[in-house]
Amino acid sequence: MRVLVIGSGYVGLVAAVCFAEGGNQVLGVDVDGAKVAALSKGKSPIFEPGLEELLAKHLASKTLRFSTELMPAMGDVDVAFICVGTPQSEDGSADMKYVLAVAGEIGEGMALRSPDAPPLVVVDKSTVPVGTAARVHAEIARHTDRAFEVVSNPEFLREGSALGDFLEPDRVVVGCRTDHAEAIMKALYQPFLDRSGGKWFRMDPPSAELTKYAANAMLALRISFINEIANLAESVGADVDHVKTAIGADHRIGPAFLNPGPGFGGSCFPKDLQALLKVGREQGHPLMTLAATVEANRHQKQVLLRKVKAHFGVKGGTPAPLKGRRFALWGLAFKADTDDIRESMALELIDGLVNLGAEVVVHDFAAMEAVQARIGDRVRYAATPLEACEGADALLIATEWADYRKADLEAVGKALKARRIFDGRNLFRPEAMEAAGWTYHSLGRRAVQGP
């Protein structure tokens, strides 16, 4: 099948390489000439495990190519995916100007199609508000009387495991109104569903659009819930690891997304929750649980800073109370296996520590370049995790990279001024840290005070 993917950001690039892997001829289009040039040479603008390898494979096989030109493909393409950004507006809503601009271009390009060609299937792949399919249809129709259909096909990709999520989906959601559109979409996704045994859901476009927001909202709610339970567990002397295991064994609840952490971030959850809250207000149905989730997450992003301040006796009114202190920070991306620093708790932690007068030395396996571009020399950048710890008063862990869990803690302890860790990802067990003589603060578990 001839597939056009418009936009080569996170969603568009993953979709392009995966549809090529599915045996289709794929053209990726982006207005950024430098990005297109880099992609054409096999260089991905984002870090995602396995992505560059798959990109190189399909560039070499010529099943995948990139261009800045949309129109030349419009004559014979079977399906066009809109994968451009929907940034958050000042009022919390999703900004649809890029999506609608692409819809207008598609409408103009319809003139290049044969009058008797099958209807072009135009797919909203970007995360968009309810009602977007109708707006996209209206915008295309302003420019053409040729046959086309608009489909909503939300993505459910997790950064760090996006290729696996796409190639072996647990479900595919398609919002369409005709059998023709469903047949085109099934032809694209069936090889992946056959591999994974995933489920196919056909529904109307508004339901598909709402499904995406509802899924992200539910996951965000679970994260904030377990974070609040973890905070309470510390106060009452309970262990959140026991609690989450027991409640996760309930088949009505399940164990997923019950790991306490320093709050959620990234490109999806914060933006999508604000957009859904805006829709609820507009429709006269305020989403009170989601409003509470957003507030709980805002509070949780300060959890490590609160622990540091409590440990070092920081009190209000004291100028630069951490002056002369140095902190090692492991992890800058909002989660492991990505270089995405959008809404990362680590950036808020850096701000808090630096504003209190502390020196911060950071390390991350993928996100250091992005952070340096964002905040410059407010912190020092270490080439290795161990280097970050040299002469630091404590180690703070913000991202759950697997190699941090496997670190040589004896070497870390020798590099630090004192054996102190503030662990925002619960990478280690308090009992083991106590036996090794560490002062160890984690989430939802008893604090360990070293000798």
Backbone torsions as a table, in degrees:
resi	resn	phi	psi	omega
1	MET	NA	146.7	179.6
2	ARG	-93.9	114.5	-170.6
3	VAL	-116.9	130.8	175.0
4	LEU	-109.8	125.5	178.3
5	VAL	-117.9	114.8	-175.3
6	ILE	-101.3	113.5	-174.7
7	GLY	107.8	125.7	-177.7
8	SER	-120.5	37.7	170.5
9	GLY	-78.5	-155.3	-174.5
10	TYR	-59.3	-52.5	-176.9
11	VAL	-68.9	-45.9	-176.4
12	GLY	-64.7	-42.1	-178.3
13	LEU	-68.4	-43.6	177.4
14	VAL	-61.7	-43.5	178.9
15	ALA	-61.5	-42.9	-177.3
16	ALA	-62.2	-49.5	-177.0
17	VAL	-69.2	-33.2	-178.4
18	CYS	-75.1	-37.3	175.0
19	PHE	-66.1	-33.9	173.5
20	ALA	-64.6	-40.8	177.0
21	GLU	-62.1	-27.6	178.7
22	GLY	-80.7	3.3	174.8
23	GLY	96.1	17.1	-178.3
24	ASN	-102.8	161.6	172.3
25	GLN	-92.2	118.9	-169.8
26	VAL	-122.4	133.8	171.5
27	LEU	-117.5	122.7	174.1
28	GLY	-98.1	130.7	-177.6
29	VAL	-119.5	135.0	176.8
30	ASP	-147.9	146.8	-179.1
31	VAL	-77.5	-15.3	-178.1
32	ASP	-83.7	103.1	-177.2
33	GLY	-62.1	-38.0	179.8
34	ALA	-65.9	-39.3	178.2
35	LYS	-65.2	-43.5	179.4
36	VAL	-61.6	-41.4	178.8
37	ALA	-62.6	-42.7	179.7
38	ALA	-66.1	-44.2	179.1
39	LEU	-61.8	-38.5	-179.3
40	SER	-65.7	-20.2	176.2
41	LYS	-97.4	4.4	177.3
42	GLY	88.7	14.6	-179.0
43	LYS	-101.7	116.7	179.9
44	SER	-82.6	138.9	177.1
45	PRO	-78.1	-9.1	-179.8
46	ILE	-125.9	155.4	174.5
47	PHE	-93.7	121.1	175.9
48	GLU	-151.0	122.0	-175.7
49	PRO	-52.3	126.0	176.4
50	GLY	86.5	-8.8	-172.7
51	LEU	-69.3	-46.6	-178.5
52	GLU	-64.7	-34.1	178.4
53	GLU	-64.4	-43.5	-179.9
54	LEU	-70.3	-36.2	176.4
55	LEU	-59.6	-49.1	-179.4
56	ALA	-62.5	-39.5	-179.1
57	LYS	-58.5	-46.6	-173.2
58	HIS	-86.9	-20.5	167.4
59	LEU	-65.6	-42.0	-179.2
60	ALA	-66.2	-36.9	-179.5
61	SER	-81.3	-6.6	-180.0
62	LYS	64.4	21.2	171.7
63	THR	-86.0	-8.8	-178.4
64	LEU	-137.1	132.2	173.8
65	ARG	-146.4	167.4	-175.5
66	PHE	-130.4	151.2	-177.6
67	SER	-155.6	159.9	170.8
68	THR	-94.2	-2.4	-174.2
69	GLU	-105.6	119.7	178.8
70	LEU	-84.3	-43.0	-169.2
71	MET	-59.1	-43.1	-176.0
72	PRO	-57.7	-24.2	-178.5
73	ALA	-86.3	-14.6	-170.3
74	MET	-69.0	-21.0	-175.4
75	GLY	-66.7	-35.6	-172.9
76	ASP	-132.9	11.3	-180.0
77	VAL	-72.3	146.2	179.6
78	ASP	-88.8	-34.3	-175.0
79	VAL	-149.6	140.3	-179.5
80	ALA	-124.3	121.9	-179.9
81	PHE	-99.1	127.1	175.1
82	ILE	-93.2	112.7	-175.6
83	CYS	-127.8	35.3	-179.5
84	VAL	-87.0	168.9	-174.5
85	GLY	-71.9	151.8	173.1
86	THR	-128.2	71.1	-175.3
87	PRO	-62.9	159.6	-178.8
88	GLN	-78.0	130.2	175.8
89	SER	-80.8	171.3	-178.4
90	GLU	-60.8	-30.2	-178.6
91	ASP	-88.6	6.6	178.3
92	GLY	94.7	-15.3	-178.5
93	SER	-76.4	161.7	176.2
94	ALA	-78.1	131.1	179.1
95	ASP	-80.6	116.2	-172.5
96	MET	-97.3	9.6	-172.7
97	LYS	-64.0	-35.7	-178.7
98	TYR	-72.9	-40.3	178.3
99	VAL	-61.6	-46.8	-177.5
100	LEU	-70.6	-31.3	176.1
101	ALA	-64.6	-42.3	177.1
102	VAL	-64.9	-40.5	177.8
103	ALA	-58.2	-40.5	178.1
104	GLY	-63.5	-40.9	178.3
105	GLU	-64.4	-40.6	177.6
106	ILE	-61.3	-43.6	178.9
107	GLY	-58.0	-43.2	178.7
108	GLU	-66.3	-36.8	-179.1
109	GLY	-72.9	-14.9	178.7
110	MET	-61.0	-22.8	179.0
111	ALA	-63.7	-21.1	-179.6
112	LEU	-81.8	-6.7	-178.0
113	ARG	-91.8	149.8	177.7
114	SER	-64.9	140.5	179.9
115	PRO	-59.1	-27.5	-179.4
116	ASP	-100.3	13.7	177.0
117	ALA	-69.4	150.3	174.9
118	PRO	-57.9	155.1	179.7
119	PRO	-56.8	133.2	174.3
120	LEU	-71.2	131.7	176.7
121	VAL	-93.2	115.9	178.7
122	VAL	-104.9	125.7	-170.7
123	VAL	-115.9	123.7	169.3
124	ASP	-79.4	105.3	177.1
125	LYS	-99.7	-25.3	175.9
126	SER	-62.8	154.6	174.2
127	THR	-74.8	117.2	-171.2
128	VAL	-133.9	154.3	-179.8
129	PRO	-67.3	161.2	176.0
130	VAL	-61.1	132.3	-178.2
131	GLY	102.0	-4.3	-177.5
132	THR	-66.9	-39.4	-179.9
133	ALA	-56.6	-40.6	178.9
134	ALA	-66.7	-38.7	179.1
135	ARG	-68.2	-40.2	178.0
136	VAL	-64.8	-41.9	178.3
137	HIS	-60.1	-44.5	-178.6
138	ALA	-65.2	-38.3	-179.0
139	GLU	-68.5	-41.9	177.6
140	ILE	-63.9	-44.6	-176.2
141	ALA	-63.8	-22.9	177.1
142	ARG	-63.7	-22.0	-173.0
143	HIS	-110.7	-5.7	-173.4
144	THR	-154.8	157.0	169.2
145	ASP	-116.4	11.2	176.4
146	ARG	-75.8	160.0	-174.3
147	ALA	-76.2	133.5	174.8
148	PHE	-156.7	163.2	176.3
149	GLU	-137.5	147.3	179.5
150	VAL	-112.4	130.7	-176.0
151	VAL	-122.0	143.7	170.4
152	SER	-102.4	124.9	-177.9
153	ASN	-138.0	77.5	-175.8
154	PRO	-63.3	148.7	177.2
155	GLU	-94.4	150.6	177.7
156	PHE	-130.3	56.3	-175.4
157	LEU	-96.6	138.6	173.8
158	ARG	-101.4	126.4	176.8
159	GLU	-60.5	134.8	-176.7
160	GLY	99.5	-20.5	177.4
161	SER	-142.9	31.8	-173.1
162	ALA	-66.4	-39.2	-178.6
163	LEU	-63.0	-45.2	177.7
164	GLY	-62.8	-39.6	179.3
165	ASP	-64.1	-36.5	-178.8
166	PHE	-77.9	-45.3	-174.5
167	LEU	-77.8	-23.0	178.6
168	GLU	-134.1	68.7	-173.3
169	PRO	-73.6	147.0	173.0
170	ASP	-82.2	-20.7	173.2
171	ARG	-161.4	153.7	172.4
172	VAL	-125.0	125.4	-178.9
173	VAL	-107.7	125.4	-179.6
174	VAL	-128.6	119.6	175.2
175	GLY	-100.6	106.7	-177.8
176	CYS	-146.6	167.2	-175.7
177	ARG	-119.8	-1.0	-179.0
178	THR	-134.1	155.7	176.8
179	ASP	-68.0	-32.3	178.7
180	HIS	-60.7	-47.7	179.9
181	ALA	-63.0	-41.3	179.1
182	GLU	-63.4	-39.5	-179.1
183	ALA	-63.2	-41.7	178.0
184	ILE	-62.2	-45.9	-177.8
185	MET	-67.3	-38.7	178.8
186	LYS	-65.7	-38.5	178.7
187	ALA	-60.8	-34.7	179.0
188	LEU	-72.8	-42.5	-171.3
189	TYR	-94.4	-16.0	-174.5
190	GLN	-57.4	-40.7	178.2
191	PRO	-58.8	-35.1	179.8
192	PHE	-74.3	-40.5	178.9
193	LEU	-67.0	-36.0	177.3
194	ASP	-62.5	-35.3	-178.8
195	ARG	-72.4	-39.1	-172.4
196	SER	-98.4	-18.8	-171.4
197	GLY	72.0	20.1	-178.5
198	GLY	-70.4	167.9	-174.8
199	LYS	-99.1	148.4	178.3
200	TRP	-107.2	127.8	-180.0
201	PHE	-123.6	112.6	171.2
202	ARG	-99.5	136.1	179.7
203	MET	-154.4	-178.9	176.2
204	ASP	-75.9	156.1	-177.7
205	PRO	-56.8	-43.9	178.8
206	PRO	-59.6	-37.1	179.2
207	SER	-66.5	-39.2	178.2
208	ALA	-64.6	-41.5	179.5
209	GLU	-63.5	-42.1	179.7
210	LEU	-70.5	-31.7	179.7
211	THR	-57.5	-43.6	-179.7
212	LYS	-59.9	-50.0	-179.6
213	TYR	-64.4	-40.2	-178.8
214	ALA	-64.8	-38.6	179.7
215	ALA	-63.9	-48.1	179.8
216	ASN	-65.0	-36.9	179.3
217	ALA	-64.8	-41.5	179.1
218	MET	-63.8	-42.5	179.9
219	LEU	-66.1	-40.8	177.7
220	ALA	-63.2	-39.6	178.7
221	LEU	-61.9	-42.7	178.9
222	ARG	-62.7	-41.4	179.8
223	ILE	-62.2	-48.4	-179.2
224	SER	-66.0	-34.6	178.1
225	PHE	-61.8	-50.6	-176.8
226	ILE	-68.9	-29.6	175.6
227	ASN	-64.8	-40.2	178.6
228	GLU	-69.4	-37.6	175.5
229	ILE	-63.4	-38.6	178.3
230	ALA	-62.9	-43.6	179.0
231	ASN	-62.7	-39.7	177.5
232	LEU	-67.8	-38.4	-179.8
233	ALA	-57.7	-41.0	178.7
234	GLU	-61.0	-39.9	-176.1
235	SER	-70.1	-32.7	-175.1
236	VAL	-101.7	2.7	178.1
237	GLY	80.8	21.4	176.9
238	ALA	-95.7	169.2	179.0
239	ASP	-115.5	114.7	-176.2
240	VAL	-63.1	-25.3	178.1
241	ASP	-63.0	-41.3	176.5
242	HIS	-65.9	-42.5	-176.7
243	VAL	-63.8	-48.6	-175.7
244	LYS	-66.4	-34.4	179.5
245	THR	-66.8	-41.7	-178.0
246	ALA	-71.3	-43.2	-179.5
247	ILE	-72.8	-29.7	177.9
248	GLY	-69.3	-20.4	177.8
249	ALA	-74.9	-15.2	175.5
250	ASP	-71.2	121.4	-175.3
251	HIS	-62.9	-20.4	177.0
252	ARG	-76.3	-17.0	-176.2
253	ILE	-110.5	-56.2	-179.6
254	GLY	79.1	161.2	-172.5
255	PRO	-88.9	-11.2	-173.1
256	ALA	-67.5	144.2	176.2
257	PHE	57.8	39.3	175.5
258	LEU	-121.2	30.1	176.0
259	ASN	-101.5	119.6	-179.5
260	PRO	-65.2	149.9	-179.0
261	GLY	-160.1	-172.2	-176.3
262	PRO	-89.5	32.5	179.0
263	GLY	95.3	153.8	-179.8
264	PHE	-89.6	153.2	178.3
265	GLY	-144.7	-146.2	179.5
266	GLY	88.3	-171.7	-173.4
267	SER	-89.0	-14.4	-170.3
268	CYS	-103.4	-63.7	-170.0
269	PHE	-55.6	-53.7	-177.2
270	PRO	-59.8	-45.0	-177.8
271	LYS	-68.5	-43.0	-176.8
272	ASP	-68.3	-35.9	177.9
273	LEU	-65.2	-41.6	179.0
274	GLN	-64.1	-39.9	179.4
275	ALA	-65.1	-40.9	-179.6
276	LEU	-69.0	-38.4	175.6
277	LEU	-60.4	-40.1	179.1
278	LYS	-63.8	-42.8	178.3
279	VAL	-61.6	-43.7	179.4
280	GLY	-59.6	-43.5	179.1
281	ARG	-63.6	-43.3	-178.8
282	GLU	-63.4	-33.4	-177.8
283	GLN	-89.1	0.8	-179.0
284	GLY	76.4	21.1	179.2
285	HIS	-127.6	75.5	-178.6
286	PRO	-59.4	134.1	-176.9
287	LEU	-94.4	88.8	-170.2
288	MET	-69.4	-36.2	178.5
289	THR	-65.9	-35.6	178.9
290	LEU	-70.8	-37.9	176.7
291	ALA	-60.4	-41.2	178.0
292	ALA	-66.7	-36.6	178.5
293	THR	-62.4	-44.3	179.3
294	VAL	-62.3	-43.1	180.0
295	GLU	-67.4	-40.7	178.4
296	ALA	-62.3	-39.6	-179.7
297	ASN	-68.7	-38.0	176.0
298	ARG	-58.6	-42.8	178.7
299	HIS	-66.8	-40.6	-175.6
300	GLN	-67.2	-28.4	-179.4
301	LYS	-64.6	-13.8	178.6
302	GLN	-99.6	7.5	-170.4
303	VAL	-63.5	-43.4	-180.0
304	LEU	-69.7	-37.6	177.9
305	LEU	-63.5	-39.2	177.4
306	ARG	-62.7	-39.6	179.8
307	LYS	-66.9	-41.1	178.0
308	VAL	-63.0	-45.7	-179.3
309	LYS	-62.6	-40.7	179.4
310	ALA	-65.8	-42.6	-176.9
311	HIS	-65.7	-41.1	-176.0
312	PHE	-94.4	9.4	173.9
313	GLY	67.0	34.5	179.6
314	VAL	-72.7	127.4	179.6
315	LYS	-124.1	152.3	-179.3
316	GLY	-63.0	146.3	176.7
317	GLY	92.0	-14.6	178.8
318	THR	-84.5	122.3	-179.5
319	PRO	-70.4	131.6	177.4
320	ALA	44.9	58.6	-174.3
321	PRO	-65.6	-16.7	178.6
322	LEU	-106.5	16.2	178.0
323	LYS	-60.9	134.0	-177.4
324	GLY	92.0	-9.3	177.0
325	ARG	-94.4	143.3	175.8
326	ARG	-121.7	136.2	179.8
327	PHE	-123.9	134.2	171.4
328	ALA	-90.1	133.7	178.7
329	LEU	-122.0	116.7	175.8
330	TRP	-96.9	116.5	175.1
331	GLY	104.8	123.0	179.1
332	LEU	-123.5	-32.0	176.4
333	ALA	-66.2	155.6	-176.9
334	PHE	-68.8	-19.3	173.7
335	LYS	-155.5	171.3	-178.8
336	ALA	-72.5	160.2	174.9
337	ASP	64.9	29.7	173.6
338	THR	-151.4	160.5	173.5
339	ASP	-106.1	15.4	-176.1
340	ASP	-78.5	120.3	179.5
341	ILE	-109.4	8.5	179.9
342	ARG	-64.1	128.0	-179.4
343	GLU	57.7	27.8	179.9
344	SER	-72.5	134.3	176.4
345	MET	-62.1	-30.4	-177.6
346	ALA	-59.2	-36.4	-179.9
347	LEU	-67.3	-38.6	176.7
348	GLU	-68.0	-36.5	178.4
349	LEU	-65.2	-43.3	176.7
350	ILE	-58.8	-47.6	178.9
351	ASP	-55.6	-46.9	-178.0
352	GLY	-62.5	-44.6	-178.3
353	LEU	-68.0	-45.7	-179.1
354	VAL	-64.3	-39.6	179.1
355	ASN	-66.1	-21.9	176.5
356	LEU	-90.2	4.4	175.2
357	GLY	96.4	1.6	-175.5
358	ALA	-81.2	156.7	169.4
359	GLU	-95.7	138.5	-177.3
360	VAL	-126.3	130.5	176.8
361	VAL	-117.3	124.1	-169.7
362	VAL	-115.6	157.4	172.3
363	HIS	-146.5	142.3	170.8
364	ASP	-153.4	150.6	-177.2
365	PHE	-80.4	-13.3	-177.7
366	ALA	-142.1	-21.7	-167.3
367	ALA	-104.1	6.8	-175.4
368	MET	-65.3	-39.8	-179.5
369	GLU	-63.1	-41.8	179.9
370	ALA	-65.2	-39.8	179.8
371	VAL	-69.0	-41.1	179.3
372	GLN	-62.4	-37.8	177.0
373	ALA	-66.4	-29.5	-177.3
374	ARG	-82.6	-47.1	-170.8
375	ILE	-119.9	-1.8	175.4
376	GLY	61.9	-130.8	-172.5
377	ASP	-97.1	26.4	175.0
378	ARG	-65.2	-23.3	178.2
379	VAL	-129.8	167.8	170.7
380	ARG	-97.9	149.5	-176.3
381	TYR	-114.0	125.0	-177.5
382	ALA	-102.1	142.2	-178.5
383	ALA	-73.6	-26.3	-179.2
384	THR	-135.8	159.3	176.0
385	PRO	-58.9	-39.3	-178.3
386	LEU	-67.3	-39.5	178.5
387	GLU	-60.0	-37.2	179.6
388	ALA	-61.4	-28.5	-174.3
389	CYS	-83.7	-13.0	-174.6
390	GLU	-58.4	115.2	175.6
391	GLY	74.3	11.5	-179.0
392	ALA	-83.9	149.5	178.0
393	ASP	-76.3	-22.6	179.5
394	ALA	-164.3	158.2	174.0
395	LEU	-107.2	131.8	175.4
396	LEU	-114.2	136.3	-178.9
397	ILE	-117.1	120.2	-176.0
398	ALA	-114.9	-19.7	-176.5
399	THR	-130.2	140.2	-169.8
400	GLU	-90.9	45.0	175.8
401	TRP	-58.3	136.7	-176.3
402	ALA	-59.8	-35.1	-178.1
403	ASP	-69.0	-22.1	173.5
404	TYR	-68.8	-38.9	179.3
405	ARG	-63.2	-30.4	-177.2
406	LYS	-93.0	9.0	-176.0
407	ALA	-62.8	151.0	175.3
408	ASP	-79.2	98.4	-174.1
409	LEU	-69.8	-25.3	176.1
410	GLU	-66.3	-42.2	177.0
411	ALA	-66.1	-37.8	177.8
412	VAL	-63.0	-44.3	-179.6
413	GLY	-61.6	-36.5	178.3
414	LYS	-71.5	-31.1	-179.6
415	ALA	-74.8	-33.9	-178.7
416	LEU	-75.2	155.7	172.1
417	LYS	-66.6	-37.3	178.9
418	ALA	-141.8	152.4	-176.1
419	ARG	-81.8	79.5	-178.2
420	ARG	-127.2	131.9	174.9
421	ILE	-133.5	133.4	170.3
422	PHE	-111.6	104.9	-168.1
423	ASP	-103.7	105.2	179.5
424	GLY	-81.9	0.4	-177.8
425	ARG	-125.7	6.4	177.9
426	ASN	51.1	49.4	-178.1
427	LEU	-74.2	-23.7	-174.1
428	PHE	-126.1	161.2	179.9
429	ARG	-90.0	133.9	179.7
430	PRO	-55.8	-38.4	-177.8
431	GLU	-61.8	-43.3	-180.0
432	ALA	-68.2	-38.2	179.6
433	MET	-67.5	-37.5	177.8
434	GLU	-64.2	-43.9	-179.8
435	ALA	-63.3	-29.5	-178.7
436	ALA	-90.8	4.2	174.2
437	GLY	82.2	27.3	-179.7
438	TRP	-94.4	150.2	158.8
439	THR	-90.5	120.8	-167.6
440	TYR	-137.6	120.1	177.0
441	HIS	-114.5	124.7	177.5
442	SER	-128.1	-162.8	-175.4
443	LEU	-110.9	122.4	174.8
444	GLY	76.5	14.2	-180.0
445	ARG	-135.6	163.7	-176.4
446	ARG	-63.7	142.8	175.6
447	ALA	-77.8	144.8	178.3
448	VAL	-110.3	125.4	177.5
449	GLN	-105.4	118.2	-178.7
450	GLY	-72.0	178.0	-178.9
451	PRO	-65.8	NA	NA
